[in-house]
Amino acid sequence: MPDFNVDIQPTKNENIVKFIANSFLTHAKSFEYRNIDEAKQSPIAQQLFYLPFVKTVYISQNFIAIEKYNIVEWPDVQEEVAEAITSYLQTGKPVVIEAETDTKIPVTVYAESTPNPAVMKFVANKPLVDGTFEFKNIDEAIDAPLAKALFTLPFVKEVFISANYVSVMKYNVSEWTEISMELREFIRSYIESGKAVLSDKILQAEQSDAAETGGPSVEHSDFDKEIIKILDEYVKPAVASDGGHIAFDSFNSETKTVRVILQGACSGCPSSTVTLKNGIETMLREMLNGKVAHVEAING
């Protein structure tokens, strides 16, 4: 049994706080409970509803998010809640008890082309991970069983996993017409078998890195937050639909330059430079009244 640690992470909604564990709580499923009766299958959610300020409990992969009523402020109670969640997890009791009579939903995966000719996006009908995970080689995938399995295929160069899809970058030794069906079936069979997409270790490593770099508590300026909001609202959904991911890295006020991180299908994509210059750069210039002049990618 893992030694559980729980980190507190605020969200954009001031009434909701995420309590992030260093181990999986559920695998590829999410649950939402609005009262103690709805939470019959989750002992920990029922326990949390005994707290008078708890309005809604969300459980997904490695975190429990709680929405509160306005009768308290999170800084006054969040440490107590984190301790209660940690204590429960240490007992080894189940977080969610799934009924044995639940009908097994068949897994389907379809292939989708991306603007990057070297990358194909494989979309499942169920969530795979919470967050974004990129693997450049098999050594980086040591704690990601699905990515590690994909790297055993000789034509797989890089793997990117986010939400309900896997983006695969291939070597030029093969054409998609030759390998896409094989990859699609490989991924479908893997997911249907119930094997882990990520191991607990990768979550622990992610938390360790976050602790060293400041993690969610990294302070952004108000202008940084404006840039991040625009990227989140207008750019990320389109990039994700193409099998990639974009993240804010930094802003240099002297050169008026925004640096972003490109992952998945966006990394190394021939059209990424055009997208940056004609799309994102133009958007930020116009929406931020000329305070941004350039956008640069760290990778891609």
Secondary structure, 3 states (H helix, E strand, C coil): CCCCCEEEEECCCCCEEEEEECCCCCCCCEEEECCCCCCCCCHHHHHHHCCCCEEEEEEECCEEEEEECCCCCHHHHHHHHHHHHHHHHHCCCCCCCCCCCCCCCCCCEEEEECCCCCEEEEEECCCCCCCEEEECCCCCCCCCHHHHHHCCCCCEEEEEEECCEEEEEECCCCCHHHHHHHHHHHHHHHHHCCCCCCCHHHHHHHHHHHHHHCHHHCCCCHHHHHHHHHHHHHHHHHHHHCCEEEEEEEEECCCCEEEEEEEECCCCCCCHHHHHHHHHHHHHHHHCCCCCCEEEECCC
